[in-house]
């Protein structure tokens, strides 16, 4: 009898641990998104020591990143970042995919340079991506962005070449796809 209770207790403990582990792994939340945004802020401030946009106002002590300039949210997740014309120069942040509900990303009218990071391929919820008016290059391999409806690369000074499969992909999907001249 005691042995049965011990076995049941062990099984219940394992089930509880399993449930806790599942919620911990899938426990992305607004606080997780806030941490990622603060990493983005730190990344941008290291590259832009003098001229800084309003992202410099993002505050560790603010409990709600949805109140920050350029950040848009659903009730409990970050869904959009608009850092257009924010005096950003240097390379692109390489962890946007950690914002698992990100649908809108506008980094236009800055001086971003270098290669567009492969990390953007993992932004599966992205509906709108605007990288126009920057200096970006490399091959664009954005075919994994199945939710994307608008991609703006206009006035993009490219240092590499566009991947032809990307153009074909967006033409087939009838995505509003604007290329730089």
C-alpha positions in Angstrom: 0.0 0.0 0.0 2.8 2.4 0.9 4.6 1.4 -2.2 1.5 2.3 -4.4 1.3 5.8 -2.8 5.0 6.3 -3.4 4.7 5.3 -7.1 1.7 7.6 -7.5 3.6 10.5 -5.8 6.6 10.0 -8.1 4.3 9.9 -11.2 2.5 13.0 -10.0 5.8 14.8 -9.4 7.0 13.9 -12.9 3.8 15.1 -14.5 4.1 18.4 -12.5 7.7 18.8 -13.6 6.8 18.1 -17.2 4.0 20.7 -17.1 6.3 23.2 -15.5 9.0 22.5 -18.1 6.5 23.0 -21.0 5.4 26.3 -19.7 8.9 27.4 -19.1 10.0 26.6 -22.6 6.9 28.1 -24.2 6.8 30.9 -21.6 7.7 33.7 -23.9 6.0 36.8 -22.6 6.0 40.5 -22.7 8.9 40.4 -20.1 10.9 38.2 -22.5 10.2 40.7 -25.4 11.2 43.6 -23.1 14.5 41.9 -22.5 15.1 41.4 -26.2 14.2 45.1 -26.9 16.7 46.2 -24.2 19.3 44.0 -25.9 18.4 45.8 -29.2 18.8 49.2 -27.5 22.2 48.2 -26.1 23.3 47.0 -29.5 22.1 50.3 -31.2 23.7 52.5 -28.5 27.1 50.7 -28.9 27.0 51.5 -32.7 25.6 55.0 -32.3 27.5 56.7 -29.5 26.5 60.2 -30.4 23.4 60.5 -32.6 20.7 58.4 -31.0 17.0 58.1 -31.8 14.1 57.8 -29.4 15.0 54.1 -28.7 17.5 55.6 -26.2 14.5 56.4 -24.1 13.5 52.8 -23.7 13.8 52.1 -20.0 14.8 49.0 -18.0 12.6 50.2 -15.1 9.5 50.7 -17.2 7.4 47.6 -16.7 5.6 47.9 -20.1 7.6 48.1 -23.3 4.3 48.7 -25.2 4.5 52.3 -23.9 8.0 52.9 -25.5 8.3 55.0 -28.7 8.2 52.9 -31.8 6.9 49.7 -30.1 3.5 48.2 -30.8 1.9 45.3 -29.0 -1.0 43.0 -28.7 -2.2 42.8 -25.1 0.7 40.6 -24.1 3.4 40.5 -26.8 5.4 42.9 -29.0 4.0 42.8 -32.5 5.7 45.8 -34.1 8.9 47.9 -34.2 9.1 51.2 -36.0 12.6 52.7 -35.9 12.2 54.5 -39.2 14.4 57.7 -39.4 15.9 56.9 -35.9 19.5 58.0 -36.7 20.7 54.3 -36.7 23.9 53.5 -38.4 26.0 50.3 -38.4 25.0 46.7 -38.9 21.5 45.2 -38.3 20.5 43.6 -35.0 20.7 39.8 -35.3 18.0 38.6 -33.0 14.6 39.9 -34.2 13.4 36.3 -34.5 13.4 36.1 -30.7 10.4 38.4 -30.8 8.1 35.5 -31.8 5.0 37.6 -32.5 6.7 40.3 -34.5 4.5 41.3 -37.5 5.8 44.7 -38.4 9.4 45.8 -38.7 10.3 49.2 -40.1 14.0 50.2 -40.1 13.7 52.5 -43.1 15.5 55.8 -43.6 18.6 55.0 -41.5 22.2 54.2 -42.4 22.2 50.5 -41.8 24.9 48.8 -43.7 26.3 45.3 -44.2 24.5 42.1 -44.9 20.9 41.5 -44.0 21.1 38.9 -41.3 19.8 35.4 -41.8 17.9 35.9 -38.6 15.1 37.6 -40.5 14.4 34.3 -42.1 13.2 33.1 -38.8 10.6 35.9 -38.3 7.7 33.7 -39.3 5.0 36.1 -38.1 6.4 39.0 -40.1 3.7 40.7 -42.3 5.5 44.0 -43.1 9.2 44.5 -43.6 10.7 47.9 -44.6 14.4 48.2 -45.0 14.3 51.0 -47.6 16.8 53.9 -47.7 19.7 52.0 -46.2 23.0 50.5 -47.4 22.4 46.8 -47.2 23.7 43.9 -49.3 24.1 40.2 -49.6 21.6 37.8 -51.0 18.1 38.1 -49.7 16.8 34.7 -48.8 13.5 35.6 -47.3 11.4 32.7 -48.7 10.6 31.3 -45.2 8.6 34.4 -44.4 5.3 32.9 -45.4 3.2 35.6 -43.7 5.0 38.5 -45.4 2.6 40.8 -47.4 4.8 43.9 -47.9 8.5 44.1 -48.4 10.0 47.5 -49.2 13.5 47.6 -50.4 13.1 50.9 -52.4 16.0 53.3 -52.5 18.2 50.6 -51.0 21.9 51.0 -51.9 22.8 47.4 -52.3 26.3 46.2 -51.8 25.4 42.7 -53.0 22.9 41.2 -55.3 19.3 40.3 -54.8 18.4 36.7 -55.0 16.2 36.1 -58.0 14.2 33.4 -56.1 13.1 36.1 -53.6 11.7 38.3 -56.4 9.9 35.2 -58.0 8.6 34.2 -54.6 7.0 37.6 -54.0 5.6 37.9 -57.5 3.9 34.5 -57.2 2.5 35.4 -53.8 1.3 38.8 -55.1 3.1 40.4 -52.3 3.6 44.1 -52.5 7.3 43.9 -53.2 9.1 47.2 -53.9 12.7 47.1 -55.1 15.2 49.8 -55.0 16.1 51.4 -58.3 
